[in-house]
Amino acid sequence: MKMFICIIMFLGLGLSIIYYDQIVAGQNLGVNDNAEPISLLKTETNSLNISQPIYQTLNGTFINTRELSTSPTLVTEEIFLEEAIMKDIGNVTNNMTFINTFDAQSTIIQGKGNGTIETLDGQSIGWISSDIGVVNERGLIFHGIILFNNTNSEKLSFLKGKLGIYVDAPEVHRTIWLFN
């Protein structure tokens, strides 16, 4: 029985390697003779333009914090309000709530956030995020990924469904870059 299972596994592995080899070698497996060869080795790199953030905090206000749990680890809810500038939009406010879980064995904080960015004329977009924070000699530094999700706004509709990354550190206030 064990021999039979080994033979089947090797046969499956062999077929997988042959299939992979045909794709990488540019053979299109007879599906469409006019199709461009598929290559798993071609990848796009750096679709993030680090020199052009779409959002930068001007100043922020800490609104409230409360402990949600202390056992087995500390979990807090923190609420912030930021005034920021958005590329091609201008001044905005960002109402944010984060649920932060503190790792008792290290200086790492895991955060989950949500909020709403609003323009001066009342248009808005919702977002959710997942963050990792570390405490070191520079202070508290968060890196996160953000998904812009709900809007009926004409001005902010270009963000709907877009992903971005951000950093928030003592020397670099929250700055968001979009993935292309």
C-alpha positions in Angstrom: 0.0 0.0 0.0 2.8 2.4 0.9 4.5 1.6 -2.4 1.3 2.4 -4.3 0.9 5.8 -2.5 4.6 6.7 -3.3 4.1 5.8 -7.0 1.0 8.0 -7.2 2.8 10.9 -5.5 5.8 10.6 -7.8 3.5 10.4 -10.9 1.6 13.5 -9.7 4.9 15.4 -9.1 6.2 14.3 -12.5 3.1 15.6 -14.3 3.3 18.9 -12.3 6.9 19.4 -13.4 6.1 18.6 -17.0 3.2 21.0 -17.0 5.3 23.7 -15.3 8.1 23.1 -17.8 5.7 23.5 -20.8 4.3 26.8 -19.4 7.8 28.2 -18.7 9.2 27.1 -22.0 6.5 29.1 -23.7 4.4 26.2 -25.0 0.8 27.1 -24.8 -0.4 23.5 -24.5 -2.4 23.8 -27.8 -5.1 25.9 -26.2 -4.7 28.9 -28.6 -2.0 29.0 -31.3 -2.1 32.8 -31.4 -1.7 33.3 -27.6 1.4 34.8 -26.2 3.4 32.3 -24.2 2.8 32.3 -20.4 5.8 32.7 -18.2 5.8 32.2 -14.5 9.2 33.7 -14.4 8.1 37.2 -15.6 7.0 39.4 -12.7 6.3 43.0 -12.3 8.5 44.7 -9.7 7.9 47.7 -7.6 4.4 48.8 -8.6 4.6 51.3 -5.8 5.8 54.8 -6.5 7.4 55.7 -3.2 8.1 59.3 -4.2 4.4 60.1 -4.6 2.3 59.5 -1.5 -1.4 60.2 -1.8 -1.9 61.1 1.8 0.2 62.9 4.4 -0.8 63.8 8.0 -0.4 67.4 8.9 -1.4 66.9 12.6 -3.3 64.4 14.7 -5.3 64.4 17.9 -5.6 61.5 20.3 -9.3 61.3 21.2 -9.7 58.3 23.5 -8.3 54.9 24.6 -9.8 52.1 26.6 -8.8 48.6 27.7 -10.8 45.9 26.1 -8.9 43.0 27.8 -5.8 42.5 29.9 -5.6 38.7 29.8 -3.9 36.9 28.3 -2.6 40.0 26.6 -3.5 43.7 26.6 -6.0 44.7 24.0 -7.0 48.4 23.6 -9.3 50.5 21.5 -7.8 53.8 20.4 -9.5 56.6 18.6 -7.7 59.3 16.6 -8.5 62.3 14.4 -6.0 63.4 11.8 -5.9 66.5 9.6 -4.1 65.6 6.4 -3.5 66.5 2.8 -4.5 64.2 -0.1 -3.1 64.4 -3.6 -5.5 66.0 -6.0 -8.0 66.5 -3.2 -6.6 68.9 -0.7 -7.3 69.1 3.0 -9.2 66.1 4.6 -9.9 64.7 8.0 -9.5 61.1 9.0 -11.5 59.6 11.8 -9.7 56.4 12.9 -10.4 53.6 15.4 -7.8 50.9 16.0 -8.0 47.7 18.1 -4.4 47.0 19.2 -3.1 43.7 20.7 0.1 44.0 22.6 2.5 41.0 22.6 3.6 40.5 26.2 6.8 38.8 25.1 8.1 41.6 22.8 7.6 45.1 21.8 5.3 44.2 18.9 1.7 45.5 18.5 -0.8 44.1 16.1 -3.5 46.6 15.0 -6.7 46.4 13.1 -8.2 49.7 12.1 -11.1 51.3 10.3 -12.2 54.8 9.7 -13.4 57.4 7.3 -11.6 60.1 5.3 -13.7 63.1 4.7 -13.1 66.1 2.4 -14.0 69.7 3.3 -17.2 69.5 1.3 -18.4 66.4 3.1 -17.5 63.7 0.6 -16.0 60.6 2.3 -14.5 57.1 1.8 -14.3 54.3 4.4 -11.2 52.1 4.9 -9.9 49.1 6.9 -6.3 48.3 7.8 -4.0 45.8 9.3 -1.0 47.1 11.1 2.2 46.0 12.8 3.7 48.3 15.3 7.1 48.2 17.1 8.4 50.2 20.0 12.1 51.0 19.7 14.6 53.8 20.5 12.9 56.0 17.9 9.4 55.6 19.5 6.3 53.9 18.3 6.4 53.0 14.6 3.5 51.5 12.6 3.5 49.9 9.2 0.2 49.0 7.7 -1.8 48.0 4.6 -5.0 49.8 3.9 -8.0 49.0 1.8 -10.3 51.8 0.7 -13.8 50.3 0.5 -17.0 52.3 0.8 -17.8 55.5 -1.0 -20.5 57.3 -2.9 -18.1 60.2 -3.4 -17.3 61.4 -6.8 -14.0 63.0 -5.6 -12.8 59.9 -3.8 -14.2 57.2 -6.1 -10.7 56.7 -7.6 -9.8 55.1 -4.3 -12.6 52.5 -4.1 -11.2 49.0 -3.9 -7.6 50.3 -4.0 -4.8 49.0 -1.7 -2.1 51.1 -0.1 0.6 50.9 2.4 1.6 53.4 5.1 4.1 54.2 7.7 3.5 56.3 10.9 6.5 57.1 12.9 7.8 60.0 15.1 9.7 61.6 12.3 7.3 60.6 9.4 3.6 61.2 10.3 1.1 58.8 8.6 1.9 58.7 4.9 0.0 56.5 2.5 1.1 55.2 -0.9 -1.2 53.5 -3.4 -0.4 50.3 -5.2 -0.8 50.8 -9.0 
